[in-house]
Amino acid sequence: MSHKDQITILNKMRFLENEEDDIEEIEHILNELLMSGSKETISALCHVLHDDIEVYITGDIIETIFYIVERVGLENGLYELVKGISKMSPDADWCAKRIHKTIMNSESLIPSYIEVLKKEEPSVKQALIALLREISEEQPDLFSQNVNKILEQVK
C-alpha cells in the first residue's frame, strides 16, 4: 500500500467514528510510516492531525512525525514539519502547540528548528513566532527560556 493510501486511511479513521475504524490498523499504518515514510510524509501527517481526535492517536502521530524527522535529517525533516504546520487546519491548534512543545523540550531539535525558521517566508515565520509566544505566555515556567532562545536568533 502506498504512503498516500495509508494517509487516506488515517484521515478516514482518525476520529474512530465508524465500527470498522480500528486503532490497531492505525497503529500498524503509523509503524509502517515510521519505518519507510519519506520527508513528504511528515507534512501529510500534519494534515491528519485535528484537535478532536483521540489524544493517544494524536500522540502516536506526533511521535511518528518526529521519528521520520530524525530519520530523514533534522533540518530537512523540520522544514517539512514547518511546511505541514503552516497548512494545518485551524481545528488543529492544540496539535500545533503540542508539536512545538516537543521541539522546545528537545535541546537537539532547537538549533535545527532555528535554522529552518530563519529561512522561512515572513508570513509563515510570523505565524510560528506568534504560536511560540502564545505557548510561552500560557506556560512560562516550562517554555519561556527556550522560546526566548529561538526568538532571539530568528528575528
C-alpha positions as CSV (number, residue, x, y, z in Angstrom):
1,M,0.0,0.0,0.0
2,S,1.4,3.4,-0.9
3,H,2.0,6.1,1.7
4,K,-0.7,8.2,0.1
5,D,-3.2,5.4,0.6
6,Q,-2.1,4.9,4.2
7,I,-2.6,8.7,4.9
8,T,-6.0,8.5,3.3
9,I,-6.9,5.6,5.6
10,L,-5.6,7.5,8.6
11,N,-7.8,10.5,7.7
12,K,-10.9,8.3,7.5
13,M,-10.2,6.5,10.7
14,R,-8.7,9.3,12.9
15,F,-12.0,10.1,14.7
16,L,-12.8,6.4,15.4
17,E,-16.5,7.2,14.5
18,N,-17.3,4.1,12.5
19,E,-17.5,0.5,13.5
20,E,-14.8,-0.5,11.0
21,D,-12.3,2.1,12.4
22,D,-9.6,0.1,14.1
23,I,-7.0,1.5,16.4
24,E,-4.8,-1.5,15.7
25,E,-4.9,-0.6,11.9
26,I,-4.0,3.0,12.7
27,E,-1.0,1.8,14.8
28,H,0.0,-0.6,12.1
29,I,0.0,2.2,9.5
30,L,1.9,4.6,11.7
31,N,4.5,1.9,12.4
32,E,5.0,1.3,8.6
33,L,5.2,5.1,8.0
34,L,7.7,5.4,10.9
35,M,10.0,2.9,9.1
36,S,9.6,3.9,5.5
37,G,7.9,7.3,5.3
38,S,9.6,10.0,3.3
39,K,10.1,13.6,4.3
40,E,6.8,14.4,2.4
41,T,5.1,12.0,4.8
42,I,5.8,14.5,7.6
43,S,3.6,17.3,6.2
44,A,0.9,14.7,5.1
45,L,0.7,13.5,8.7
46,C,0.3,17.1,9.9
47,H,-2.9,17.3,7.8
48,V,-4.2,14.2,9.6
49,L,-4.0,16.0,12.9
50,H,-7.1,17.6,14.4
51,D,-7.9,18.7,17.9
52,D,-10.9,16.4,18.1
53,I,-9.2,13.1,17.5
54,E,-8.3,10.9,20.5
55,V,-5.3,12.2,22.4
56,Y,-3.4,8.9,22.2
57,I,-3.8,8.9,18.4
58,T,-2.5,12.4,18.3
59,G,0.4,11.4,20.4
60,D,1.2,8.4,18.1
61,I,1.0,10.6,15.0
62,I,3.3,13.2,16.5
63,E,5.7,10.6,17.7
64,T,5.8,9.1,14.2
65,I,6.4,12.5,12.7
66,F,9.5,13.1,14.9
67,Y,10.9,9.6,14.2
68,I,10.7,10.4,10.5
69,V,12.2,13.9,11.1
70,E,15.2,12.2,12.7
71,R,15.5,9.6,10.1
72,V,15.4,12.0,7.1
73,G,17.7,14.5,8.8
74,L,16.8,17.2,11.3
75,E,16.9,20.2,9.1
76,N,15.1,18.6,6.1
77,G,12.6,16.9,8.4
78,L,11.9,20.1,10.4
79,Y,11.5,22.0,7.1
80,E,8.8,19.6,6.1
81,L,7.2,19.8,9.6
82,V,7.1,23.6,9.4
83,K,5.5,23.3,5.9
84,G,2.9,20.9,7.3
85,I,2.2,23.0,10.3
86,S,1.7,26.1,8.3
87,K,-1.0,24.4,6.3
88,M,-2.7,22.6,9.3
89,S,-6.4,23.2,9.8
90,P,-7.4,25.9,12.3
91,D,-9.0,23.0,14.1
92,A,-5.5,21.6,14.9
93,D,-4.2,24.5,17.0
94,W,-3.7,22.3,20.1
95,C,-1.8,19.8,18.0
96,A,0.4,22.5,16.6
97,K,1.2,23.7,20.1
98,R,2.0,20.1,21.2
99,I,4.4,19.7,18.3
100,H,6.1,23.0,19.3
101,K,6.3,21.9,22.9
102,T,8.0,18.7,21.8
103,I,10.6,20.8,19.8
104,M,11.2,23.1,22.8
105,N,11.7,20.1,25.1
106,S,14.4,18.8,22.9
107,E,17.8,20.5,23.0
108,S,18.8,18.6,19.9
109,L,15.9,19.9,17.8
110,I,16.1,23.6,18.7
111,P,19.2,24.5,16.7
112,S,17.9,22.9,13.5
113,Y,14.4,24.4,14.1
114,I,16.0,27.9,14.4
115,E,17.8,27.4,11.1
116,V,14.6,26.3,9.4
117,L,12.7,29.3,10.8
118,K,15.4,31.7,9.6
119,K,14.9,30.5,6.0
120,E,11.1,30.6,6.1
121,E,8.8,33.0,4.4
122,P,8.0,36.0,6.6
123,S,4.3,35.2,6.8
124,V,5.0,31.6,8.0
125,K,7.7,32.7,10.3
126,Q,5.4,35.3,11.9
127,A,2.6,32.8,12.4
128,L,5.0,30.3,14.1
129,I,6.5,33.1,16.2
130,A,3.1,34.1,17.4
131,L,2.4,30.4,18.3
132,L,5.6,30.2,20.2
133,R,4.8,33.4,22.1
134,E,1.4,32.1,23.0
135,I,2.9,28.9,24.4
136,S,5.4,30.9,26.4
137,E,2.6,33.1,27.8
138,E,0.5,30.0,28.7
139,Q,3.3,28.1,30.4
140,P,6.2,30.5,31.1
141,D,7.9,28.3,33.6
142,L,8.2,25.5,31.1
143,F,8.8,27.2,27.8
144,S,9.8,30.9,28.1
145,Q,13.5,30.2,28.2
146,N,13.6,28.1,25.0
147,V,11.0,30.4,23.2
148,N,13.2,33.4,24.0
149,K,16.3,31.5,22.8
150,I,14.5,30.8,19.5
151,L,13.1,34.3,19.1
152,E,16.5,35.9,19.7
153,Q,18.1,34.0,16.9
154,V,15.2,34.1,14.4
155,K,14.3,37.8,14.3
